[in-house]
């Protein structure tokens, strides 16, 4: 689940209120300024400092008369000994103010704002937002474009005041990237991915157990998942079923997953109903966060890639099956790869 927007709004209000109550040892510094008129213009910070790369773009016709724009560095050093903060997730960029703060425009002015993608925690490196406090509004802007490699976001604003980049809402558990039970994602090539309730007659059946099932012209297989752990696989309708000796958690980071990589034993029924035979399986699953991606005309800021590789050795054959799922909270599956062939999801 995402953290509610109200929680984030309350947090930024507390942070701003706390900042306003602190005394300043000096007047905030004006980083740069420019007089821009009806012909339009650009205000750029290029001094190599913490706000380097901040750009304000005013298109022709936005202003009816010349205006003196200023960018002010609002950073206030903490007092000696540090200070406790109500903010649970640290900001990702330098606080700044754009003046005049009482100016209200009918058309957007473009902002290109730098941030630190390396400071984003447990979510996509482009899952960020810009928060504003002004005499007229306290609001959050969702970027219309993000460069997660360079650390830049682009938004449009009609009012000014104080701004800062923060991390966007984040899922509480990596498994929450998975789509809800029953959601069917139709992909190119005639493939479908669905999370569906487990067959109650299965010997692997357990409360809350589900299949992560992939169907298509040449495949109808599922991973059997109980309590966020993979406990086996099966092929439909009744071709074979694997029961793994050890439940496997697939949402670890790549380095943790590689450290824990090992072969385990399993029982294999092939076809179902035959006496089970022994076999060996070596699962490898890990979660990575990706830069924002376009899907169905929208920019998804929080995208994760779940890689699931299963190497097996059974009496009826040996091999590997590799699934890759691109996932976004609220959307579920965005793309699917089977043995490294990618099938993009077709929007509903």
C-alpha positions in Angstrom: 0.0 0.0 0.0 1.1 3.6 -0.6 1.4 5.9 2.3 -1.7 8.3 2.2 -1.1 11.6 0.6 -2.5 13.3 3.7 0.3 11.9 5.8 2.9 13.4 3.4 1.0 16.8 3.3 1.0 16.9 7.1 4.7 16.1 7.2 5.7 18.8 4.9 3.6 21.4 6.7 5.2 20.4 10.0 8.7 20.6 8.4 8.0 24.0 7.0 6.5 25.3 10.2 9.5 24.0 12.1 11.8 25.7 9.7 10.0 29.0 10.0 10.3 29.0 13.8 14.1 28.7 13.7 16.1 31.9 13.9 18.5 32.7 11.0 21.9 33.9 11.6 21.9 35.8 8.3 19.6 36.9 5.5 18.9 34.0 3.0 21.2 34.4 0.0 19.9 35.3 -3.4 21.5 32.7 -5.7 20.6 34.4 -9.0 18.1 36.9 -10.4 16.8 38.2 -13.7 14.3 40.7 -15.1 12.0 39.0 -17.5 9.3 40.7 -19.6 6.5 39.8 -22.0 9.1 38.4 -24.5 9.9 35.6 -22.1 13.2 34.4 -20.7 15.2 31.9 -18.7 16.6 32.1 -15.2 19.4 29.6 -14.6 21.5 28.6 -11.6 24.9 27.5 -12.9 27.2 28.3 -10.0 28.2 24.8 -9.2 26.5 25.0 -5.8 23.8 22.7 -4.4 21.1 24.4 -6.6 23.1 24.1 -9.7 20.9 23.1 -12.7 17.8 24.8 -11.4 16.0 26.5 -14.3 13.0 28.7 -14.5 11.6 29.1 -18.0 9.0 31.8 -18.8 7.5 31.5 -22.3 6.7 34.5 -24.4 3.3 36.1 -23.6 3.1 34.7 -20.0 3.9 38.1 -18.5 2.2 41.3 -19.3 5.0 43.5 -17.9 8.6 43.0 -16.7 9.1 41.1 -13.4 12.2 40.8 -11.3 12.6 37.0 -10.5 14.9 35.8 -7.8 16.0 32.4 -6.6 16.8 32.3 -2.9 18.7 29.5 -1.1 16.6 28.6 1.9 18.9 26.1 3.5 19.3 26.6 7.3 22.1 24.6 9.0 20.9 22.6 12.1 21.9 24.0 15.4 25.0 22.4 17.1 24.2 19.0 18.4 21.6 18.3 15.8 17.8 18.6 15.9 15.0 16.0 15.9 12.7 16.1 12.9 9.1 14.9 12.4 10.0 14.0 8.8 10.4 10.2 8.4 11.9 10.3 4.9 14.7 12.9 4.2 14.2 15.4 1.5 16.1 14.9 -1.8 17.0 18.4 -2.7 18.0 21.8 -1.5 15.2 24.0 -0.3 14.8 27.1 -2.4 12.4 30.0 -2.9 11.3 31.7 -6.1 10.3 35.3 -5.8 8.1 37.3 -6.1 6.0 35.0 -3.9 2.8 37.0 -4.5 2.8 36.7 -8.3 -0.1 34.6 -9.7 0.0 33.7 -13.4 -2.6 32.3 -15.8 -0.1 30.1 -17.6 2.5 27.8 -16.3 6.1 28.7 -15.8 8.5 25.7 -16.3 10.7 24.6 -13.5 13.7 22.2 -14.0 14.7 21.2 -10.4 17.8 19.2 -9.4 17.6 16.4 -6.8 19.7 13.5 -5.5 18.6 10.2 -7.0 21.1 8.3 -4.9 19.2 9.4 -1.8 16.0 7.7 -2.9 15.2 4.8 -0.6 13.4 1.5 -1.3 11.6 2.8 -4.4 12.2 3.8 -8.0 14.9 6.5 -8.4 12.4 8.7 -10.2 9.7 8.4 -7.6 9.8 12.0 -6.4 7.6 15.0 -6.1 8.0 18.7 -5.6 6.3 20.4 -2.7 5.4 24.0 -2.5 4.4 26.4 0.3 3.3 29.9 -0.8 0.9 32.6 0.5 -1.8 31.1 -1.8 -1.2 27.3 -1.6 0.5 24.3 0.0 0.6 21.6 -2.6 2.5 18.8 -4.2 3.5 18.6 -7.9 3.9 15.3 -9.6 6.6 15.7 -12.3 5.6 15.7 -15.9 9.1 14.5 -16.7 12.0 12.9 -14.7 15.6 12.3 -15.6 16.6 9.8 -12.9 20.1 9.5 -14.2 20.9 13.2 -14.1 18.7 14.0 -11.1 16.3 16.5 -12.7 12.5 16.8 -12.5 10.3 19.0 -14.6 7.0 20.7 -13.4 4.9 23.6 -14.3 3.7 26.2 -11.8 1.6 29.3 -11.8 2.6 30.5 -8.3 5.9 30.7 -6.5 7.2 30.6 -2.9 9.2 27.8 -1.2 10.0 24.5 -2.9 11.7 21.3 -2.2 12.0 17.8 -3.8 10.9 14.9 -1.6 10.5 11.2 -2.1 7.1 10.1 -3.4 4.7 7.7 -1.7 6.3 4.3 -1.2 4.9 0.8 -0.8 5.2 -0.7 2.7 6.2 -4.2 1.5 8.0 -5.1 -1.9 5.3 -7.8 -2.4 2.8 -5.0 -2.7 4.0 -4.4 -6.2 2.2 -7.5 -7.3 -1.3 -7.1 -8.8 -4.3 -8.0 -6.8 -5.9 -11.4 -7.0 -8.1 -11.7 -10.1 -6.5 -8.9 -12.1 -5.8 -10.2 -15.6 -3.0 -8.5 -17.6 -3.2 -9.2 -21.4 0.1 -8.9 -23.1 1.4 -8.9 -26.7 1.7 -12.3 -28.4 -1.5 -13.6 -26.8 0.0 -14.0 -23.3 -1.8 -13.3 -20.1 -0.6 -12.9 -16.5 -3.0 -13.3 -13.6 -2.8 -13.8 -9.9 -5.5 -16.3 -9.1 -6.6 -18.3 -6.0 -5.0 -21.7 -5.6 -6.9 -24.9 -6.4 -8.2 -25.9 -2.9 -7.7 -29.6 -3.8 -4.0 -29.0 -4.3 -1.7 -30.6 -1.7 0.0 -27.2 -1.6 -3.2 -25.4 -0.8 -3.0 -23.0 2.0 -5.1 -20.0 3.2 -4.2 -17.0 1.0 -2.3 -19.2 -1.4 -2.3 -18.1 -5.1 -0.9 -18.9 -8.5 1.2 -16.5 -10.5 0.0 -17.9 -13.8 1.3 -17.2 -17.3 -0.9 -18.5 -20.2 -0.3 -18.2 -23.9 0.0 -20.2 -27.2 2.9 -22.3 -25.9 2.8 -21.9 -22.1 0.4 -22.5 -19.2 2.4 -22.5 -16.1 2.2 -21.0 -12.6 4.4 -20.4 -9.6 2.7 -21.5 -6.4 2.9 -18.7 -3.8 2.0 -18.9 -0.1 2.5 -15.9 2.2 4.8 -14.1 -0.3 7.0 -17.2 -0.7 7.2 -19.5 -3.7 6.6 -23.1 -2.7 6.5 -24.8 -6.0 5.3 -24.7 -9.7 2.8 -26.4 -11.8 1.8 -26.8 -15.4 -1.9 -26.8 -16.5 -4.1 -28.6 -16.9 -2.6 -31.6 -15.2 0.8 -32.0 -16.8 3.2 -31.7 -13.7 3.6 -30.2 -10.3 6.7 -29.4 -8.3 6.7 -29.2 -4.5 9.8 -27.5 -3.2 11.3 -28.5 0.2 12.1 -24.9 1.1 9.8 -21.9 0.6 11.6 -19.2 -1.4 11.2 -15.4 -0.9 11.7 -13.7 -4.3 11.6 -10.0 -3.3 15.2 -9.7 -1.9 17.8 -7.4 -3.5 20.0 -9.0 -6.1 23.1 -9.2 -3.9 21.1 -10.9 -1.0 19.5 -13.3 -3.5 22.9 -14.2 -5.0 24.4 -14.7 -1.6 21.6 -17.1 -0.7 21.6 -19.0 -4.0 21.6 -22.8 -3.5 20.1 -26.0 -4.8 17.3 -27.6 -2.9 15.3 -30.8 -3.3 11.8 -31.2 -4.5 9.1 -33.7 -5.3 7.8 -33.9 -8.8 4.5 -35.4 -10.0 4.6 -35.8 -13.8 1.8 -36.0 -14.8 -0.3 -35.2 -11.8 -1.6 -38.4 -10.1 1.6 -40.3 -10.7 3.8 -41.2 -7.7 6.1 -38.3 -6.9 9.8 -38.6 -7.8 12.7 -36.6 -6.4 14.3 -33.7 -8.2 16.4 -30.6 -7.6 15.6 -27.0 -8.1 17.6 -23.8 -7.8 15.4 -20.7 -7.6 16.8 -17.2 -8.0 14.5 -14.2 -7.5 15.3 -10.6 -6.9 13.7 -7.1 -7.0 15.2 -4.0 -8.7 13.8 -0.5 -8.9 13.8 1.2 -12.3 13.6 4.7 -13.7 10.1 6.0 -14.6 8.4 4.4 -17.6 5.6 5.4 -19.9 2.5 3.2 -19.9 -0.9 3.9 -21.5 0.0 7.6 -22.0 1.1 8.1 -18.3 4.4 8.4 -16.6 4.8 5.7 -13.9 7.3 7.0 -11.3 7.6 3.9 -9.1 8.5 0.9 -11.3 10.0 -2.4 -10.0 11.4 -5.3 -11.9 11.0 -8.8 -10.4 13.3 -11.4 -11.9 12.4 -15.1 -11.3 14.7 -17.7 -12.6 14.1 -21.4 -11.9 16.8 -24.0 -12.8 15.5 -27.6 -12.4 16.7 -31.2 -12.8 13.9 -33.8 -12.9 13.3 -37.3 -14.1 11.3 -36.0 -17.0 14.0 -33.5 -18.0 16.2 -30.6 -17.0 16.1 -26.9 -17.9 15.4 -23.3 -16.9 12.4 -21.1 -16.8 13.0 -17.4 -16.5 10.2 -14.9 -15.9 10.6 -11.1 -15.6 7.8 -8.9 -14.3 7.7 -5.1 -14.6 5.4 -3.9 -11.9 3.9 -0.6 -10.7 1.7 0.0 -7.6 -1.9 0.4 -8.6 -1.2 -0.9 -12.1 0.1 -4.4 -11.4 1.9 -5.8 -14.4 3.3 -3.4 -17.0 5.4 -5.8 -19.0 6.2 -9.5 -19.0 9.2 -11.5 -20.3 9.3 -15.2 -20.7 12.8 -16.6 -21.2 14.0 -13.1 -22.0 11.4 -12.4 -24.7 9.5 -9.3 -23.7 5.7 -9.0 -24.1 4.4 -5.5 -23.3 1.0 -5.3 -21.5 -1.9 -4.1 -23.7 -3.8 -1.4 -21.8 -7.3 -2.4 -20.6 
